[in-house]
Amino acid sequence: MSVDRICENERRVLVAGAGGAVGWPLCNLLIAEGWKVFGTTRSCERARLFQRVGVEPVIVDVYDAEKLCKLLVEVQPEVVVHQLTDLPPGLDPKQMPEGLVRNMRIRDVGTRHLIAASIRARATRIVVQSIAFAYKRGQQPHMEGDPLESDALCAFEQQVIESPLEGLILRYGHFYGPGTGFDEPHHVPAPVHVDAAADAARRALVHGEPGVYNVAEEDGAVDIGKARALLGWDPAFRLNI
């Protein structure tokens, strides 16, 4: 990967998982806004697609901590966005048990490596994908301070909160839209369209204080007042491309 000389006023962002259902519309939004966008991928074919739309590809496996750190130091992003997941297409029930194990690993080990590399690269902020449908049963709508059901998810989020970076955790609802296998909300609480999810991440690059934000449509499951107020986010947002 060759990195051009950094312009004094150039704003750089690295999107980990740039080819995903949220990462891809996010890259389009950021390019349109004038950011220099770098996107991680493990695929040379996907890297060529990135280049065609103006995303600088960073070919790396997040589990290769040494290479990841080296490349992020070269890129010198101001902000890093963590949109990495490892779940089966369309959340195929037959593949979900193995997918959940893989996804837990990427949230644990992958996040640790990405945070360490971001610190070495002198990034200032990290925006991370989490989930809004893992609250313990209780009164709804759930607020960001309500307890989570999963200890593993708590540990994953704690990595971000305890890092020296400005960590913003976006607890997304159930995705629908392009790349998800669902054209419409699929009879689950707290849905969110991937375009709106991407817009929340775009806004979190420069808006909002560190902490947790619920990002979903208002169906009574979770309270999104914080995302509306501090990020200026609207769940009705859609890309016009």
Secondary structure per residue as TSV (DSSP state, phi and psi in degrees):
chain	resnum	aa	ss	phi	psi
A	1	M	-	360.0	129.8
A	2	S	-	-104.0	135.0
A	3	V	-	-114.7	123.3
A	4	D	-	-64.6	159.8
A	5	R	-	-57.6	134.4
A	6	I	-	-75.4	123.3
A	7	C	-	-73.4	148.8
A	8	E	T	-58.3	-39.7
A	9	N	T	-103.0	9.7
A	10	E	-	-75.6	133.5
A	11	R	-	-104.0	123.0
A	12	R	E	-113.3	138.2
A	13	V	E	-136.1	139.5
A	14	L	E	-110.3	125.8
A	15	V	E	-106.6	109.4
A	16	A	E	-83.3	121.1
A	17	G	T	88.5	37.4
A	18	A	T	-66.3	-22.9
A	19	G	T	-90.1	3.6
A	20	G	S	-80.8	179.1
A	21	A	T	-62.1	-31.4
A	22	V	T	-97.8	-38.9
A	23	G	H	-59.5	-37.8
A	24	W	H	-68.8	-52.3
A	25	P	H	-62.7	-31.2
A	26	L	H	-62.2	-44.7
A	27	C	H	-59.1	-43.3
A	28	N	H	-60.4	-42.0
A	29	L	H	-64.0	-42.2
A	30	L	H	-70.2	-39.0
A	31	I	H	-62.0	-44.0
A	32	A	H	-62.9	-26.3
A	33	E	T	-88.3	-5.5
A	34	G	T	99.5	6.4
A	35	W	-	-74.5	149.5
A	36	K	E	-85.5	111.7
A	37	V	E	-105.7	127.4
A	38	F	E	-112.2	138.3
A	39	G	E	-131.0	134.1
A	40	T	E	-85.0	147.4
A	41	T	E	-158.8	156.3
A	42	R	S	-99.3	-2.0
A	43	S	-	-111.0	127.3
A	44	C	H	-66.1	-34.6
A	45	E	H	-65.0	-44.0
A	46	R	H	-65.6	-33.9
A	47	A	H	-61.2	-38.6
A	48	R	H	-66.5	-36.1
A	49	L	H	-64.6	-42.2
A	50	F	H	-55.0	-47.8
A	51	Q	H	-61.8	-34.7
A	52	R	H	-66.5	-25.9
A	53	V	H	-103.7	1.5
A	54	G	T	99.5	10.8
A	55	V	-	-94.5	127.7
A	56	E	E	-77.9	114.6
A	57	P	E	-74.9	141.4
A	58	V	E	-121.5	101.5
A	59	I	E	-85.4	108.7
A	60	V	-	-162.3	150.7
A	61	D	-	-99.1	127.5
A	62	V	T	-61.1	-18.6
A	63	Y	T	-81.1	-10.9
A	64	D	-	-89.7	84.4
A	65	A	H	-60.7	-40.7
A	66	E	H	-65.8	-47.2
A	67	K	H	-67.7	-40.1
A	68	L	H	-58.7	-44.8
A	69	C	H	-63.8	-45.3
A	70	K	H	-59.1	-45.0
A	71	L	H	-70.7	-38.4
A	72	L	H	-67.0	-35.2
A	73	V	H	-63.3	-36.7
A	74	E	H	-66.8	-42.8
A	75	V	H	-70.9	-38.4
A	76	Q	-	54.5	58.5
A	77	P	-	-74.2	145.1
A	78	E	S	-74.6	-38.7
A	79	V	E	-131.1	143.6
A	80	V	E	-117.8	134.7
A	81	V	E	-115.1	124.7
A	82	H	E	-101.5	99.8
A	83	Q	-	-116.8	27.3
A	84	L	-	-80.0	128.9
A	85	T	-	-138.7	167.9
A	86	D	-	-143.7	63.9
A	87	L	-	-113.1	155.7
A	88	P	-	-71.2	154.4
A	89	P	G	-56.4	134.3
A	90	G	G	63.8	15.0
A	91	L	G	52.4	46.5
A	92	D	-	-51.3	116.8
A	93	P	T	-56.0	-33.2
A	94	K	T	-68.8	-28.3
A	95	Q	T	-100.7	-6.9
A	96	M	H	-63.2	-39.2
A	97	P	H	-56.4	-47.1
A	98	E	H	-69.2	-37.0
A	99	G	H	-62.1	-39.0
A	100	L	H	-65.8	-36.0
A	101	V	H	-65.1	-45.3
A	102	R	H	-63.4	-41.0
A	103	N	H	-67.1	-36.7
A	104	M	H	-63.7	-37.5
A	105	R	H	-66.9	-42.4
A	106	I	I	-68.5	-31.7
A	107	R	I	-69.8	-32.8
A	108	D	I	-85.0	-71.9
A	109	V	I	-70.0	-46.6
A	110	G	I	-59.4	-42.9
A	111	T	H	-64.7	-41.5
A	112	R	H	-59.9	-44.7
A	113	H	H	-66.0	-40.3
A	114	L	H	-68.0	-39.8
A	115	I	H	-63.9	-46.2
A	116	A	H	-60.9	-42.8
A	117	A	H	-67.3	-37.8
A	118	S	H	-64.1	-40.1
A	119	I	H	-64.5	-45.4
A	120	R	H	-62.1	-34.2
A	121	A	T	-82.1	-1.5
A	122	R	T	65.9	32.0
A	123	A	-	-66.3	156.5
A	124	T	-	-106.5	-24.5
A	125	R	E	-140.9	146.1
A	126	I	E	-131.7	132.8
A	127	V	E	-113.6	125.4
A	128	V	E	-125.9	139.0
A	129	Q	E	-83.3	126.5
A	130	S	E	-131.7	-162.3
A	131	I	E	-130.7	145.2
A	132	A	S	-101.1	3.9
A	133	F	S	-114.5	33.4
A	134	A	-	-123.9	21.2
A	135	Y	B	-74.3	148.7
A	136	K	-	-65.7	151.3
A	137	R	S	-59.3	137.4
A	138	G	-	174.7	-169.9
A	139	Q	S	-62.5	136.8
A	140	Q	S	-111.4	157.2
A	141	P	S	-74.1	145.6
A	142	H	B	-73.1	136.9
A	143	M	-	-94.5	163.1
A	144	E	T	-60.7	-25.9
A	145	G	T	-83.8	-3.8
A	146	D	S	-68.9	148.5
A	147	P	-	-68.2	148.4
A	148	L	B	-94.3	155.8
A	149	E	S	-74.9	-34.6
A	150	S	-	-101.5	124.4
A	151	D	H	-65.6	-35.4
A	152	A	H	-64.3	-40.3
A	153	L	H	-67.3	-38.6
A	154	C	H	-60.4	-44.0
A	155	A	H	-64.7	-39.4
A	156	F	H	-61.2	-48.6
A	157	E	H	-66.9	-34.0
A	158	Q	H	-64.0	-34.2
A	159	Q	H	-54.8	-42.5
A	160	V	H	-71.8	-46.5
A	161	I	H	-63.3	-37.4
A	162	E	H	-85.3	-8.0
A	163	S	S	-72.8	160.0
A	164	P	S	-75.1	-4.0
A	165	L	S	-79.1	160.0
A	166	E	E	-76.2	103.1
A	167	G	E	-99.5	120.1
A	168	L	E	-113.4	122.0
A	169	I	E	-105.3	119.2
A	170	L	E	-99.7	108.9
A	171	R	E	-85.4	97.5
A	172	Y	E	-78.6	148.0
A	173	G	-	-78.0	-168.0
A	174	H	E	-70.7	124.1
A	175	F	E	-73.1	145.8
A	176	Y	E	-146.0	162.4
A	177	G	B	114.8	-173.5
A	178	P	T	-53.0	133.5
A	179	G	T	85.3	-0.6
A	180	T	T	-105.1	-17.8
A	181	G	T	88.4	0.4
A	182	F	B	-132.1	119.3
A	183	D	S	-78.9	-26.5
A	184	E	S	-133.2	166.0
A	185	P	-	-54.5	136.0
A	186	H	-	-109.1	57.5
A	187	H	S	55.7	43.4
A	188	V	-	-130.5	155.7
A	189	P	S	-72.3	155.2
A	190	A	S	53.9	58.6
A	191	P	E	-76.2	161.3
A	192	V	E	-154.9	133.2
A	193	H	E	-73.5	143.1
A	194	V	H	-62.8	-29.4
A	195	D	H	-64.8	-43.4
A	196	A	H	-67.0	-37.7
A	197	A	H	-61.8	-43.0
A	198	A	H	-63.5	-39.1
A	199	D	H	-65.5	-34.8
A	200	A	H	-62.5	-42.5
A	201	A	H	-65.5	-41.3
A	202	R	H	-57.0	-46.4
A	203	R	H	-66.6	-34.6
A	204	A	H	-70.0	-13.8
A	205	L	T	-61.3	-36.5
A	206	V	T	-127.9	-11.3
A	207	H	S	-113.3	159.9
A	208	G	S	85.6	150.9
A	209	E	-	-90.4	158.7
A	210	P	S	-55.9	145.4
A	211	G	E	142.7	-163.3
A	212	V	E	-108.0	142.1
A	213	Y	E	-134.8	127.9
A	214	N	E	-76.2	132.1
A	215	V	E	-131.0	95.7
A	216	A	S	-161.9	170.9
A	217	E	-	-78.0	155.5
A	218	E	-	-86.7	93.3
A	219	D	S	-120.2	13.6
A	220	G	S	94.4	-6.4
A	221	A	S	-81.2	-45.7
A	222	V	B	-133.8	152.8
A	223	D	-	-90.0	126.7
A	224	I	-	-111.9	18.0
A	225	G	H	-59.2	-35.7
A	226	K	H	-65.9	-45.1
A	227	A	I	-64.5	-38.9
A	228	R	I	-63.5	-46.1
A	229	A	I	-75.3	-45.6
A	230	L	I	-92.9	-28.2
A	231	L	I	-100.7	-15.2
A	232	G	-	69.0	31.5
A	233	W	-	-89.3	144.1
A	234	D	-	-128.5	120.5
A	235	P	T	-64.3	-11.5
A	236	A	T	-84.7	-2.1
A	237	F	-	-61.9	137.7
A	238	R	-	-139.4	145.5
A	239	L	-	-72.7	143.2
A	240	N	-	-107.7	67.3
A	241	I	-	-132.1	360.0
